[in-house]
Amino acid sequence: MFDLSDFAKMTNSDSEDENENNKNENKEIEQVFEEKTLEIYDKTIKIREFHFSTTNAGYIWPSTYTIIDYILAHKEKFENKKIIELGSATGILSIFLNAKGFDVTSSDYNNPEISENIEYNKSLNNINFRHIPHTWGDTFEENDKNFDIVIASDILLYVMYFEKLMLTLRQLMDNKENSFMLMAYGRKLYDSKKFFVLLEENDFEYELVGSKMWIIKKKKIINK
């Protein structure tokens, strides 16, 4: 199981600073890969991580397991629903949930290294599902935003991307009466409270449903 101390090593205490994602941008770095075998409930999942990524997309996020626990405990909310995961990183959450029979599409920053690693991990586990390369704030193709539920673990690292994240969430959730987002974030919040301010400004509401886990919905418009 993932150790939070490992997460602290891969992102420093100021990882929400706007400059964190640029610190290795101009350096020539030889990529390092590591394969792991994980036992999650009744599934054996193989995952390849990679060590160098300006978006920290090469690692397993710790709140992955929080999301898994919630979904398995509330299966009725997620069965027979079309689900998209934002910030899929290695793809482990989407891989596990698809292996359990849920309909999950992965997505992450539009970067070949991230997409190729997710495809690699899909092949390691002999499973197939759709992956959408999507940089927050970009416009989805019309057939790429037809989802009932959004899920995400530990996506609040960079404050500078919160407004772009709002644009992505609105594309996925506007005008969908029963749509919701399940989000878990296992680190200290620091400036991440700005995310919740932006949610309210963009007509979202949120409810705490576990330790650092929220369900986010669009506010219902009441016609007078």
Phi, psi and omega in degrees: 000151184292136178261127181300335178294328176294321179297321179297327180289325186277341174226129183283177187292346179252029186295346177274357176294145185294341183267351185300319186285354181255358192293332179253011191300320187256012180262143173275114184234132175278121184294145178239128180248149177215128178261139180232150172245124186238138174260112181237111188052237183262014183245140171259118184244130176257133184223135171259122173262157169230147197275336187241114179206130180293343179253008182057033184272002184265004185241163173278126181279137186298327182284357172310316185287329175296317178297315179302312181302316183294314183296318180292332178278346182227050186305325185298336179284338191243343180291141179061027176243149175271121188241139171240135175260128173266142179066052188289339179056248181284345182090006187299320182294314179296321179298310181298312184294321176296322177296333178272002174100003177276156181261093186238131171256132177272157173204152175197177179317137183287086183216128185302323182296319178293311182298318180295323180290322176296317178298320178299315181291327174299316181292325177301327184257007177052050181223149182230133173202171184278142172239132178247111172293119184214118173271126184308135180098337177288160181275128174288147163298151186303321182276004179259004184234019182267077182231153178269326188223141173249136174233151181198139176238129173054052182259004187261032183291320192244109182302326184297343182258001185299318181294324177292324176298321177300320179297320178293315180297321180294322177298322184279335191237342179300140175063026175237101191302322186254010180288147173209165177240134171253119184231134174236142181217108191273354183267173173296144190283325182046236182282001181294346175301337177298330178300317182287330173296315179295324176304311181295321180293338180255022174067034171256156170232157184218153181225132176285123183240006178183184178293110182055045176221135187228151163253129184243132180224161169284140177295139178282135178272121181264116179279125180269000000 
